[in-house]
Every structure is written in C-alpha cells, then in structure tokens.
C-alpha cells in the first residue's frame, strides 16, 4: 500500500507556499539576506516550529516569512516545494500565496508574484508538474486592505487562477469580505475560502460561503457534517472540500479522518492535502498514508480521493480528463 500511495498520481489543492519553508531553506535565505535568526542550526530552527493551536502556529508562521525579501527567494521557495511534489508524483497543484504577509512588511506584490510565477513555469518545463497560483487575502486584516490587494493583483491576473481567504477566522467571518469577493468574481477569478476546523460559528461561516459569497470550493470545511442541509447543498453544487489531516492533529483534537470517511460515504468531493507541510511534517503522501492507516482505506478509496481532487481542480475539462486518465491507468496496474 505504501508503494501504491507513493506512485499514485496526485492533485494538491490546499497548499500554502509560505508553509513549505523548510528550516534548511529558511537558514539559507537568512544568510543570503543578512538576517539574524535566534538559532544556529537546522535542528534548532525545526524545534522552533512548535505550536499547539491555530493562533500559536500563525505567530511563528508569519515570523518566519521575514527571510523572504527578493524575487529569487520566492522562486527558491516555490521551486523547492514543486521538486518535493514531483518526488511524490503530484501531477498538478493549486498553490496559495499570501501577498499581504509580504507587502505589509515592505516587499512589493511584483516581487512576490514574479518569483512564484517563474518557479511554476520552470517546474512545468523541467519537472513535468503543472501548478497554478491562488492569491489569498488575510482575514485578520481589514476588508479595505483586501480590496487594495485585489486591485494590485489585476495586472497579473493571467497568472492567478483564483482568490482565497485564510488566516485567523475568529471574529472574521466570510461576510466581512463580501464586496472584495464580489469584485474578484467580476474580474474572472474563481473563489475559495478557509472554513477552519472546529472554529466558533463554523457552520454559519460555511453557510455564508455558499449563500453570500458563492464560492467555487471550500477549504477544510469538515464541520459541514454538522448540518445535513449544508451537506446536501455542497453535494448538489459539486463543490470540493480540501481536508488536511496532518495539520488537523496540530490545531484541533485529531486528524478528522473519520470525517473524511463520512464525506466519502456521503458522496462529497473530499480530497486530502498537506496545508503547511514544513510546519506539520507531512506532505501530501504522508497525509494520505495517515488517513489510510486510520481508516484502513482500500486502493479504490485512495483513487477516489484523488479523483475528487482532480474533479475539483480549476482546470478545463480536457485538462482534468488527461490527469484522470493517468489515474485510471495507474489504478488498473494494481487491480
């Protein structure tokens, strides 16, 4: 089964590029940019990736980003992830990036997007991994700042497939950004939002995503199972739900594998993803292995998770079908 998971053609839809900053690269970028860090070794840097909640994670997450200063830094960050993804046979990825986490400290939007875009193009050429970028706005900043960031993205919108919402959900419901996402829709962006696990008003936030924002996908979203009407509506619309079991273990009471089983049984388009793998110590293959172990999943279950991911991807029908054909051919070799 481990061999099957490693070789399985994969689609990753919930991956924060800033969350792939491994300690080795963090130290290298700090040295290159002459930034002093409070640790002298990779082991000390990795030990600093320690947290017990979403809030404590976000503190360290944003602090680490200060080593990202110039276009080559963002290129190196993204290409390092895409190399790792290729090693796990990720065939397609949609990558979140957080421009406000950089523009708020003086790094230009152009610096961020050009570095990431160059890595995406290079990975497709040299690694045969296709990727697209999703720009996220930070929900703990103001809606006005989010709108300004959206406007700043427009010269580069051919490089950006969609807009998402992430960061601390407490007191920051989807409706706070209703006008921002309405404008994003007008500009041709696809829409997604984080509905983090076991947050206050979780099901209400999912309802707002569906009824007010009109999202094209929901990130996390396992609390949907608390409301049969929401389950029915998401199923009717065929929306994807991008669950991240390894990260769930760090920020809530467990991986939520049982929720993934229920979602599969309900016929929802649930997929398994890695979120912030440098911090949570698990890329997409490790996430699939965790769910397999906890649920005793079959080959067919694992194939269905990847089928759900490819079907939920923001690709033209022909692009999806190409990857699905690869998936089906691989599955046949094990049956």
NORLIN-V374992 format. One record per backbone hydrogen bond with DSSP energy under -0.5 kcal/mol. NH is the residue of the N-H (numbers start at 0). CO is the residue of the C=O. Records with the same first field share a line. If there is no record, write none. Layout:
NH: CO, CO
This chain:
4: 0
5: 1
6: 2
7: 3
9: 88
11: 91
12: 10
14: 93
15: 274
16: 14, 95
18: 15
19: 16
20: 17
21: 19
25: 21
26: 22
27: 23
28: 24
29: 25
30: 26
31: 27
32: 28
33: 30
34: 29
44: 40
45: 41
46: 42
47: 43
48: 45
49: 47
56: 52
57: 53
58: 54
59: 55
60: 56
61: 57
62: 58
63: 59
64: 60
65: 62
66: 63
67: 64
68: 66
72: 69
73: 69
74: 70
75: 71
76: 72
77: 73
78: 74
79: 75
80: 76
81: 77
82: 78
83: 79
84: 80
85: 81
86: 82
87: 83, 84
88: 85
89: 84
90: 9, 88
91: 9
92: 129
93: 11
94: 92, 131
95: 14, 93
96: 133
98: 96
100: 97
101: 98
102: 98
103: 99
104: 101
105: 102
106: 101
111: 107
112: 108
113: 109
114: 110
115: 111
116: 112
117: 113
118: 114
119: 115
120: 116
121: 117
122: 118
123: 119
124: 120
125: 121
126: 122
127: 122
128: 122
129: 90
131: 92
132: 158
133: 94
134: 161
135: 96, 133
136: 163
138: 136, 165
140: 137
145: 141
146: 142
147: 143
148: 144
149: 145
150: 146
151: 147
152: 148, 149
153: 149, 150
155: 152
156: 153
158: 155
159: 156
160: 132
161: 132
162: 189
163: 134
165: 136
171: 168
175: 172
176: 173
177: 174
180: 176
181: 177
182: 178
183: 179
184: 180
185: 181
186: 182
187: 184
188: 183
189: 160
191: 162
192: 216
193: 164
194: 218
198: 195
201: 198
204: 200
205: 201
206: 202
207: 203
208: 204
209: 205
210: 206
211: 207
212: 207
213: 208
214: 208
215: 190
216: 190
217: 239
218: 192
219: 241
220: 194, 218
223: 220
224: 221
225: 222
226: 223
229: 226
230: 226
231: 227
232: 228
233: 229
234: 230
235: 231
236: 232
237: 233
238: 233
239: 215
240: 268
241: 217
242: 240, 270
247: 243
248: 244, 245
249: 245, 246
250: 246
251: 247
253: 247
259: 255
260: 256
261: 257
262: 258
263: 259
264: 260
265: 261
266: 262, 263
267: 262
268: 238
269: 267
270: 240
272: 242
274: 13
275: 273
277: 18
278: 18, 275
279: 275
280: 276
281: 276
286: 282
287: 283
288: 284
289: 285
290: 286
291: 287
292: 288
293: 289
294: 290
295: 291
296: 291
301: 297
302: 298
303: 299
304: 300
305: 301
306: 302
307: 303
308: 304
309: 305
310: 306
311: 307
312: 308, 309
314: 312
319: 315
320: 316
321: 317
322: 318
323: 319
324: 320
325: 321
326: 322
327: 323
328: 324
329: 325
330: 326
331: 327
332: 328, 329
333: 329, 330
334: 331
